[in-house]
Amino acid sequence: MKRGDRVVWINKDIFPHTATAETRAFDSRSIAASASWSYEPGKAGTFPYGCTFHPTMHGALTVR
């Protein structure tokens, strides 16, 4: 993805989740079941993130 693109997290689970960058570059707060949250990164880089409610859920957002 490129700077300025929009990324959307969609929660298709029955439990709430977050998309929270380790560096706090972004934080969705709680995304309710059947809800979504979007973010437009302004900086290039790789941003590891996870769910603050479920520590085993994690990923990385790579922005060019």
C-alpha positions as CSV (number, residue, x, y, z in Angstrom):
1,M,0.0,0.0,0.0
2,K,1.1,3.6,-0.5
3,R,0.9,6.6,1.8
4,G,-2.6,8.1,1.6
5,D,-4.3,4.8,0.7
6,R,-7.1,3.7,3.0
7,V,-6.9,0.4,4.8
8,V,-10.0,-1.0,6.3
9,W,-10.2,-3.6,9.2
10,I,-13.6,-5.4,9.2
11,N,-14.5,-7.3,12.3
12,K,-16.4,-10.4,11.2
13,D,-16.1,-12.0,14.7
14,I,-18.6,-12.0,17.5
15,F,-16.1,-10.4,19.9
16,P,-14.6,-6.9,19.7
17,H,-11.0,-6.4,18.5
18,T,-8.5,-3.6,18.0
19,A,-5.9,-2.7,15.5
20,T,-3.2,-1.1,17.6
21,A,0.2,-0.3,16.3
22,E,3.1,-1.3,18.6
23,T,4.4,2.3,18.2
24,R,0.9,3.7,18.7
25,A,1.1,5.2,15.2
26,F,-2.6,4.1,14.9
27,D,-5.1,2.7,17.3
28,S,-8.6,1.7,16.3
29,R,-9.8,1.3,19.9
30,S,-12.6,-1.3,20.1
31,I,-14.0,-2.5,16.8
32,A,-17.4,-4.0,17.6
33,A,-18.7,-7.2,16.0
34,S,-19.8,-6.5,12.4
35,A,-18.2,-3.1,12.5
36,S,-15.2,-1.7,10.7
37,W,-12.4,0.9,11.1
38,S,-10.3,2.6,8.5
39,Y,-6.9,4.4,8.5
40,E,-5.0,6.4,6.0
41,P,-1.2,6.2,6.8
42,G,0.8,9.3,6.2
43,K,4.3,7.8,6.7
44,A,6.1,5.0,4.9
45,G,7.4,2.1,6.9
46,T,6.3,-1.2,8.4
47,F,4.0,-1.0,11.4
48,P,3.5,-4.1,13.5
49,Y,0.1,-4.1,15.2
50,G,-2.1,-6.4,17.3
51,C,-5.3,-6.7,19.1
52,T,-5.1,-5.4,22.7
53,F,-7.8,-7.8,23.8
54,H,-6.2,-10.8,22.2
55,P,-2.4,-10.8,22.3
56,T,-2.0,-13.7,19.9
57,M,-3.7,-11.8,17.1
58,H,-1.1,-9.7,15.3
59,G,0.0,-8.5,11.8
60,A,2.0,-5.8,10.1
61,L,1.0,-2.9,7.9
62,T,3.6,-2.1,5.2
63,V,3.4,1.3,3.6
64,R,5.5,2.4,0.7
